[in-house]
Amino acid sequence: MPSSDKPLRSLLAVLKTPTLAADFADKRPLWEEIKRLAEIHRLAGALAYGSSQWLPEDERPWRDQVLMAHHAQHARRLAALRKLVEAFRDAGLTCVSMKGPLLAERFYAVPFLRPANDLDLLIRLKDVGAAAILMKDLGYRLEGSYPWGLQYRLTYHLNFASTGDSPRVELHYDLRASGLSLDSEAMIDRSLPWMSPTGFESNVLDPADEAFYCCIHAATHAFHRLRWLLDVVTMARKLSATERSRVRELAVHHRQTGLFVAASLATKEFLNESLEFDNTGFGTPWLWSGLRSHHLRNMVERVDGNTVTLAEKIGYRMDFCRMAGTPLRAARLLAYWTGDEFLKGWYRLLHRPDPEILSRTLPE
């Protein structure tokens, strides 16, 4: 990403005031960078749709291509999700759809503008083995190179590679942040049925749980996709006062107040809005100094797409340590991550790569 933040600020300005597209589109290098950043932050659909009538003639093929691609992708995601949900129901296994196309249907006026690169399903821990078998029967391939005991320590979901008809699928058997469990079983128990306009029913997270989790998700990824931050803002607007109060209770109960303060600051910095969650009494996270807007901007500017380089990865870890709250919490996080890296390195040192090890060791 360029050192200057002008293209990013310009992208956000066009999303808020679409008439600006007429001016920016005439500045070719800037407009091309705006479109590139829109793809990175998964805002290309919103950019094309919102600026549609103010684009010059030669930009309309780009607009049409983006909108048609988003519409087709959304339809494919819904079809794949329907197949999964109905298969789990027929097998007597609980699954809850998180984020993705059903979040778009519930909270966005034009759902297909919100892209989803994968599908996320929340399942009960006791169903992990049966769910993995079901996914294999449906034609999905489980990815993983560690045995179940180590897998459970290192991550909180099973990854299934994309197929010809479906994107990558993550089966979450736990939800975690800052090394702490977010009590996914309780979220499953509170989940609600949602009837998709496309004709199938799926359980989805309770609105307060969905907003809480999406806020945590955006912060734990250091806001590298501004789409996730926009999700939080959009959901917060649509929640009732009781539901917003419940989100606050969840943040306190699960000791994630630092991430909520960071999300609130990021909302003001990037979207020029206030996040409609009550952060009163939540201390400002700090490591060597209090979390400030320039820290948040550095989080986003440091990464061009995904964390790839060593500097990006170290920077991400430090960002997350700062958001966690106090230096003590940061130290605990570093110890937790160091332990994970040691376990992974030790396992790779003693064992040859075996792509089937996770499948063979899953609980029955």
Secondary structure, DSSP 4 states (H G I P E B T S, - for coil): --SS-HHHHHHHHHHH-GGGHHHHTTSHHHHHHHHHHHHHTT-HHHHHHHTGGGS-GGGHHHHHHHHHHHHHHHHHHHHHHHHHHHHHHHTT--EEEESHHHHHHHH-SSGGGS--SEEEEEE-GGGHHHHHHHHHHTT--EE-SS-HHHHHHH-SEEEE---SS--EEEEES--EETTEE--HHHHHHH-EEEE-TTS-EEEE--HHHHHHHHHHHHHHTTTSSHHHHHHHHHHHHHS-HHHHHHHHHHHHHTT-HHHHHHHHHHIIIII-S--SS--TTPPPPBSSSB--HHHHHHHHHH-SSS--SHHHHHHHHHHHHHHH-SHHHHHHHHHHHHHHHHHHHHHHHHS---TTHHHHHS--
